[in-house]
Amino acid sequence: MKGIEKKWKQWSAWKRIVLLLLAGTAVILGMTAGLRIWDRGRQKPRVLAALKRLTEEALEQRETFEPLLRLIEDGDIEQEGYVNFEQLDADMGGKNHIDRWKNGLFWMEQIDMTASSIQYQFALEKDEQKYFNKADYQIAGIGGLQIEQYLTKEKLIVRIPQIHSSYLRMNSDRIKEQYRDSLLYTMLGEKLILPKEDPSVEGAVIFPAEEELEKINIVPAFLEEYAGRLPELWRQILVEKESETKQIWVNGSYENCSVFRLSVPRELAEWYIRCGLPEKLAEGIGSVCGETVDLFLSLDDNNVIRCVEAKAELEGIKTTIQAACYLKGNEHLLDQVQIDLSVGVLTEEIPFRIDFQRRHEPEAEFFNLSISQLNLEKSEQVRIYFKLDLVTGESVIEYNINLPGMVSDGEHVLRHLDQPIEVPDKEVVDIFELDVIEFLKFSRDFNFALFQ
C-alpha cells in the first residue's frame, strides 16, 4: 500500500488526472452496463404487470354481459322489432344473423328484399320446446305478406292469410318428402319453396346467439383455451424496449410512452385472428407468415398500456393485416377504444377505423360502435347502439349498416317471455294428409296466385 502511495506521489499532476479520468470512465461504464442489464431484466415483469391490468379490465367487462347471458340461457325469451332493407344481396356469405334469418325464412333467398321491411316478434320456450314467430312483410313488387308460425318438437303450424285462412299443420320431420307424397304437389309441383333443412326449436332464430356473445369475451376465451400453458407461452415471448418513445393522446394531452416489442409465437397470433373474425371468413385464412409476430405495446408513466400495434402477413390469400388499438378510457381503459385497421390484398390497401364507447349507469350499460372506411373521405359503414339492463339482462339494439351487399337499419328488443306460447289446436288443416275430397274443399279457398 505504501509502495502504491509512493508511486502515486512520484507521478506528475498530468498523469494523475489522466488516471482519475480513466478510473472514473471505467466506473461509469461498469455502472451503465449494470443498469442496462438490470433494466433489461425488469422490462418483462413490467410488461407482464401492464398486461395483467388489461386482462383484469377485460374480465370485469365480461361480467357486464352476464345478465344477458343468463337471460338467453334461461330460454324463455322474446324479441320484437323491425328491419328495413334498402338493399340486400341474398348471396351474402358468412355465418351471421342474416344467414340465420335466411334459414328460418327460407323463401328470402328467392325474393328480392330490396326496398322492403319486416315487423316481427319471436318467442321461445326452451324447456317446453316451443317457438313462435309472427312477422309482417312489406316486400317491394309483391306487397304485404303476414306469417304466423308455431314450432314444437313434432309439429310445425303456419298461417299465411294471403294464401289460406286456416292454420296449416305438418310434421316438422321430412317436410320435403311429405310434400312430394301429398296431393298438394300435383297442383304446385316445385313452385312451393321449401326449407333446405327441417326446422327445429334448437335452431330457432333468436338474436343475439349465445356463441356470438361469447366472441365479445376474447380474453376469457384465451384464458380458457390456454389454461395451464400460460407460463410456458410467456417464456417463449421475447420482450425488448425500443429506443424511441411514441406520443399517445391521453386524458386531453399527448404523453411520451415507452414502446416495447414483443415477439409472439405464430400460434397465438393465428388463434387471435381466427377467434376475432367471423367463422366463414376465418376458415379461408391461411397461416401467418414467419415463426413470430411482432407486437408493440406503448406504456405511459403509470405503466398502463395505451396502444397496441401489430402487423401480420397471411399465407394463401396474400393478405396483410396491420392494426393499431388505442385505449383511451379514463376510469376504465376499455371504455373508449379506437382501432385503426388496414387490410392489404395484393396491391390494394383498405383502411378502416373502429370507434367503441361505453357509458356506465347504476342499472344499465350503454355501448356505441362505429366502423368506417377511410378513403379520401370518411365513410361510415356500421353504427350500432346497444343498451343493456344490468338487472334483467333485457337489451335494445339499434343499428345502421351501409355495406356493398347490404344497406339496412333496424331495432331489436330482447326481453324475458312473460306469457306462455299457446299453440293453436282448432281450425287446423293437416296440409300433407288431405284426401281427394278434403283437398278439393281446401283448394277452393287456396290462393294459388302467389305461386305464379
C-alpha positions in Angstrom: 0.0 0.0 0.0 2.9 2.3 0.9 4.5 1.5 -2.5 1.4 2.5 -4.4 1.2 5.7 -2.4 4.9 6.5 -3.0 4.5 5.8 -6.8 1.4 8.0 -6.9 3.3 10.9 -5.4 6.1 10.4 -7.9 3.7 10.8 -10.9 3.2 14.2 -12.4 -0.1 16.0 -12.0 -1.0 15.3 -15.6 -0.6 11.5 -15.2 -2.7 11.6 -12.0 -5.6 13.5 -13.8 -5.5 11.0 -16.7 -5.6 8.0 -14.4 -8.5 9.5 -12.5 -10.4 10.1 -15.7 -9.8 6.6 -16.9 -10.8 5.1 -13.5 -14.0 7.3 -13.5 -14.8 6.3 -17.0 -14.4 2.6 -16.1 -16.7 3.0 -13.1 -19.4 4.9 -15.2 -19.2 2.2 -18.0 -19.5 -0.5 -15.4 -22.5 1.1 -13.8 -24.1 1.8 -17.2 -23.7 -1.8 -18.2 -25.0 -3.0 -14.9 -28.0 -0.6 -15.2 -28.7 -1.9 -18.7 -28.6 -5.5 -17.5 -30.8 -4.6 -14.6 -33.2 -2.6 -16.7 -33.4 -5.3 -19.3 -34.2 -7.8 -16.6 -37.1 -5.8 -15.3 -38.8 -5.0 -18.7 -40.5 -8.3 -18.9 -42.1 -8.1 -15.4 -43.1 -4.5 -16.2 -44.9 -5.6 -19.4 -46.4 -8.5 -17.7 -47.9 -6.2 -15.0 -49.4 -4.0 -17.6 -50.9 -7.0 -19.5 -52.3 -8.3 -16.2 -54.1 -5.0 -15.6 -55.5 -5.0 -19.1 -56.7 -8.6 -18.6 -58.4 -7.8 -15.3 -60.3 -5.0 -17.0 -61.4 -7.3 -19.8 -62.6 -9.9 -17.3 -64.6 -7.2 -15.5 -66.2 -6.2 -18.8 -67.2 -9.8 -19.4 -69.2 -9.7 -16.1 -71.2 -6.8 -17.6 -72.8 -9.3 -20.1 -73.6 -11.9 -17.5 -77.2 -10.8 -17.1 -77.8 -11.0 -20.8 -76.1 -14.5 -21.0 -78.3 -15.7 -18.1 -81.4 -14.4 -19.9 -80.5 -16.3 -23.0 -79.6 -19.5 -21.1 -82.9 -19.3 -19.2 -84.6 -20.0 -22.6 -87.9 -18.2 -22.0 -87.3 -15.1 -24.1 -89.0 -13.0 -26.7 -87.7 -10.4 -29.2 -89.5 -7.9 -31.3 -88.5 -5.1 -33.7 -88.2 -4.1 -37.3 -85.7 -4.4 -40.1 -85.6 -2.1 -43.2 -83.7 -3.2 -46.3 -82.8 -0.6 -48.8 -80.6 -3.3 -50.4 -80.0 -6.9 -49.6 -77.8 -9.4 -51.5 -79.3 -12.8 -50.9 -75.9 -14.5 -51.7 -74.1 -12.7 -48.9 -71.7 -15.2 -47.2 -70.8 -15.6 -43.6 -72.3 -17.3 -40.6 -74.1 -14.3 -39.1 -77.6 -13.3 -38.2 -78.5 -12.7 -41.8 -77.8 -16.4 -42.6 -80.0 -17.4 -39.6 -82.8 -15.2 -41.0 -82.4 -16.9 -44.3 -82.5 -20.3 -42.8 -85.6 -19.5 -40.7 -87.3 -17.6 -43.5 -86.2 -19.8 -46.4 -88.1 -18.0 -49.2 -85.9 -14.9 -48.6 -83.3 -16.4 -51.0 -85.9 -16.5 -53.8 -87.3 -13.0 -53.3 -85.6 -9.6 -53.9 -85.9 -7.9 -50.5 -84.5 -4.6 -51.7 -86.7 -1.7 -50.6 -88.6 -4.0 -48.2 -89.2 -4.1 -44.4 -90.1 -6.6 -41.7 -92.0 -6.1 -38.5 -91.6 -9.2 -36.3 -92.0 -10.9 -33.0 -90.1 -14.0 -31.9 -90.7 -16.1 -28.7 -89.0 -19.2 -27.4 -89.8 -21.6 -24.5 -86.7 -23.7 -24.3 -87.8 -26.3 -21.8 -91.3 -26.7 -23.3 -89.7 -27.0 -26.8 -92.0 -24.3 -28.3 -91.1 -21.5 -30.7 -93.3 -18.7 -32.1 -92.7 -16.3 -34.9 -95.0 -13.6 -36.3 -93.9 -11.2 -39.0 -95.5 -8.7 -41.3 -93.5 -8.2 -44.5 -93.8 -5.3 -46.9 -92.0 -6.6 -50.0 -91.4 -4.4 -53.0 -93.0 -5.9 -56.1 -95.3 -8.2 -54.0 -96.9 -6.1 -51.3 -97.9 -7.2 -47.8 -97.4 -10.7 -46.5 -98.1 -12.0 -43.0 -96.7 -15.1 -41.5 -97.6 -16.7 -38.1 -95.6 -19.8 -37.2 -95.6 -22.2 -34.3 -93.0 -24.9 -33.9 -92.8 -27.7 -31.4 -90.6 -30.8 -31.2 -93.0 -32.7 -33.5 -95.2 -30.2 -35.4 -94.9 -27.1 -37.5 -98.0 -24.9 -37.8 -98.1 -22.0 -40.2 -100.7 -19.4 -41.1 -100.4 -17.1 -44.1 -103.7 -15.3 -44.5 -102.8 -14.3 -48.1 -102.6 -18.0 -49.0 -105.3 -19.6 -46.8 -107.3 -18.5 -43.8 -106.7 -21.8 -41.8 -103.7 -22.8 -39.8 -101.6 -25.3 -41.9 -100.0 -28.1 -39.9 -97.3 -30.6 -40.9 -94.8 -32.8 -39.2 -91.5 -30.9 -38.9 -89.5 -34.0 -39.8 -89.0 -34.8 -43.5 -91.1 -31.9 -44.8 -89.8 -32.3 -48.4 -90.7 -36.0 -48.5 -94.1 -35.3 -47.1 -94.7 -32.6 -49.7 -93.7 -34.7 -52.7 -96.0 -37.5 -51.4 -99.0 -35.2 -51.0 -101.8 -34.1 -53.3 -100.6 -30.6 -53.0 -97.6 -31.5 -55.0 -99.8 -32.3 -58.0 -101.0 -28.7 -58.0 -97.9 -26.7 -57.1 -95.0 -29.0 -58.1 -91.7 -27.3 -57.4 -93.2 -23.8 -57.2 -93.6 -24.2 -53.4 -90.4 -23.0 -51.7 -89.3 -25.5 -49.0 -86.5 -25.1 -46.4 -83.1 -26.7 -47.1 -83.2 -28.3 -43.6 -86.1 -29.4 -41.4 -86.9 -26.7 -38.8 -86.2 -27.3 -35.2 -86.6 -25.4 -31.9 -82.9 -25.7 -31.3 -82.2 -23.8 -34.5 -84.8 -21.1 -33.9 -83.9 -17.6 -34.9 -83.3 -15.6 -31.7 -80.8 -12.7 -31.8 -78.2 -12.4 -30.5 -76.9 -16.0 -30.3 -75.0 -17.0 -27.2 -71.9 -18.2 -29.1 -71.7 -14.8 -30.8 -71.8 -13.0 -27.5 -69.0 -15.2 -26.2 -66.9 -13.8 -29.0 -67.0 -10.4 -27.3 -65.1 -12.0 -24.4 -62.0 -12.8 -26.3 -59.7 -12.5 -23.2 -61.7 -15.1 -21.1 -61.8 -17.3 -24.1 -58.0 -17.1 -24.4 -57.5 -17.9 -20.7 -59.8 -20.9 -21.0 -58.1 -22.1 -24.2 -54.6 -21.9 -22.8 -55.2 -22.7 -19.2 -52.1 -24.4 -17.7 -49.9 -23.3 -20.6 -49.6 -19.6 -19.8 -46.1 -19.8 -18.0 -44.8 -21.8 -20.9 -46.1 -19.3 -23.5 -44.8 -16.3 -21.6 -41.3 -17.8 -21.6 -41.5 -18.1 -25.4 -42.3 -14.4 -25.7 -39.2 -12.1 -26.1 -39.6 -8.5 -24.7 -37.3 -5.7 -25.8 -37.6 -2.0 -25.1 -37.4 0.3 -28.1 -35.1 3.2 -28.0 -37.7 5.7 -29.3 -40.8 6.7 -27.5 -44.3 7.3 -29.0 -46.6 10.2 -28.4 -50.1 9.0 -27.4 -53.2 11.2 -26.7 -54.0 10.5 -23.1 -56.6 12.4 -21.0 -56.6 15.6 -23.2 -52.8 15.8 -23.9 -50.0 13.9 -25.6 -47.8 11.8 -23.5 -44.4 10.2 -24.3 -45.0 6.5 -23.9 -42.3 3.8 -23.7 -42.6 1.3 -26.5 -41.9 -2.4 -26.0 -41.6 -5.0 -28.8 -43.0 -8.5 -28.0 -42.0 -11.3 -30.3 -45.2 -13.5 -30.1 -45.3 -17.1 -31.3 -47.3 -17.6 -34.5 -49.7 -20.0 -32.7 -51.0 -17.2 -30.5 -51.4 -14.7 -33.4 -53.3 -17.3 -35.5 -55.6 -18.1 -32.6 -56.4 -14.4 -32.0 -57.1 -13.7 -35.7 -59.4 -16.8 -36.1 -61.2 -16.1 -32.8 -61.9 -12.5 -33.6 -63.1 -13.0 -37.2 -66.5 -14.5 -38.3 -66.3 -18.2 -38.7 -66.8 -18.2 -42.5 -64.0 -15.7 -43.1 -61.7 -17.4 -40.6 -62.0 -20.7 -42.5 -60.4 -19.2 -45.6 -57.4 -17.6 -43.9 -54.0 -19.2 -44.3 -51.3 -19.5 -41.8 -49.4 -16.4 -40.5 -46.0 -16.0 -42.3 -43.0 -16.3 -40.1 -42.4 -18.1 -36.8 -43.2 -15.0 -34.7 -45.3 -11.8 -35.0 -44.0 -8.5 -33.5 -46.5 -6.8 -31.1 -45.7 -3.3 -30.0 -47.0 -2.0 -26.6 -46.9 1.7 -25.7 -46.9 2.2 -21.9 -47.4 5.5 -20.1 -45.5 6.6 -17.0 -48.1 4.8 -14.8 -47.3 1.5 -16.5 -50.7 1.5 -18.3 -51.0 0.2 -21.9 -52.2 3.0 -24.1 -51.6 1.5 -27.6 -51.2 -2.0 -29.1 -49.8 -2.3 -32.6 -49.3 -5.4 -34.8 -48.8 -6.4 -38.4 -49.2 -9.9 -39.8 -49.0 -11.3 -43.3 -51.2 -14.3 -44.1 -50.3 -17.1 -46.4 -52.6 -18.4 -49.1 -54.7 -15.3 -49.7 -51.7 -13.0 -49.7 -53.3 -10.6 -47.2 -51.6 -8.2 -44.8 -53.4 -7.1 -41.6 -52.0 -4.1 -39.8 -53.8 -2.7 -36.7 -53.2 0.0 -34.0 -55.5 -0.2 -31.0 -55.6 2.9 -28.8 -57.0 2.5 -25.3 -58.5 5.9 -24.4 -60.7 5.2 -21.3 -60.1 7.2 -18.2 -61.6 5.3 -15.3 -61.6 2.0 -17.3 -59.2 1.6 -20.2 -61.7 -0.3 -22.4 -64.5 2.3 -22.0 -63.2 4.1 -25.1 -61.2 2.3 -27.8 -60.1 3.4 -31.3 -58.7 0.8 -33.7 -57.0 1.8 -37.0 -57.1 -1.3 -39.2 -55.6 -1.7 -42.6 -56.2 -4.7 -44.8 -53.9 -5.1 -47.8 -54.9 -7.6 -50.5 -52.3 -7.8 -53.3 -51.8 -4.2 -54.4 -54.9 -2.7 -52.8 -54.9 -1.4 -49.2 -58.2 -0.7 -47.4 -58.1 1.4 -44.2 -60.8 1.2 -41.5 -61.4 2.9 -38.3 -63.4 1.3 -35.4 -64.6 3.5 -32.6 -66.1 2.0 -29.4 -67.5 3.8 -26.4 -69.1 2.5 -23.3 -71.0 4.5 -20.7 -71.9 3.3 -17.2 -75.1 3.9 -15.2 -76.1 2.2 -11.9 -78.6 -0.2 -13.6 -77.7 -0.1 -17.2 -74.7 0.0 -19.7 -74.7 1.9 -23.0 -72.5 1.0 -25.9 -71.8 2.7 -29.2 -69.8 1.1 -32.0 -68.9 2.7 -35.3 -67.0 1.2 -38.2 -65.8 3.5 -41.0 -63.8 3.0 -44.2 -61.1 5.7 -44.5 -60.6 6.7 -48.1 -60.5 10.2 -49.4 -63.5 10.9 -47.1 -64.5 9.0 -44.0 -67.4 6.7 -45.0 -69.3 5.2 -42.0 -70.4 1.6 -42.8 -71.7 0.3 -39.5 -73.2 2.1 -36.5 -74.6 0.2 -33.5 -76.2 1.4 -30.3 -76.7 -1.1 -27.5 -78.4 -0.7 -24.2 -78.2 -3.5 -21.6 -80.2 -3.7 -18.4 -77.8 -5.0 -15.7 -80.6 -6.4 -13.5 -82.9 -8.2 -16.0 -80.5 -8.7 -18.9 -83.1 -7.2 -21.3 -81.5 -5.2 -24.1 -82.1 -2.9 -27.0 -80.1 -2.8 -30.2 -80.4 -0.2 -32.9 -78.2 -0.3 -36.0 -77.4 1.2 -39.4 -75.4 -0.8 -42.0 -74.1 0.5 -45.3 -72.1 -2.3 -46.9 -71.7 -3.3 -50.6 -74.1 -6.3 -50.2 -76.4 -4.8 -47.6 -77.9 -1.4 -46.8 -80.2 -1.7 -43.8 -81.4 -0.3 -40.4 -83.4 -1.8 -37.6 -84.2 -2.1 -33.9 -84.4 -5.2 -31.8 -85.7 -5.5 -28.2 -84.8 -8.7 -26.3 -86.6 -9.5 -23.0 -88.0 -12.2 -20.8 -91.1 -14.0 -22.0 -94.0 -13.2 -19.6 -96.8 -15.2 -21.3 -96.5 -18.9 -22.3 -96.8 -19.8 -26.0 -100.3 -21.1 -26.8 -100.1 -23.4 -29.8 -103.4 -23.4 -31.8 -105.4 -26.7 -31.6 -108.6 -25.8 -33.5 -109.3 -25.0 -37.1 -106.0 -26.6 -38.2 -105.5 -28.3 -41.5 -103.1 -31.2 -41.8 -101.9 -30.0 -45.2 -100.0 -33.1 -46.3 -102.6 -35.6 -45.1 -105.6 -34.4 -47.2 -107.6 -37.0 -49.2 -109.1 -36.0 -52.6 -112.4 -34.7 -51.2 -110.7 -32.7 -48.4 -108.1 -31.4 -50.9 -110.9 -30.1 -53.2 -112.5 -28.3 -50.3 -109.2 -26.9 -49.2 -108.0 -25.8 -52.6 -111.3 -23.9 -53.1 -110.0 -21.2 -50.7 -106.4 -21.6 -51.6 -104.7 -18.6 -53.2 -102.5 -20.1 -56.0 -101.8 -16.6 -57.4 -98.8 -16.2 -55.0 -97.1 -19.2 -56.7 -97.4 -17.9 -60.3 
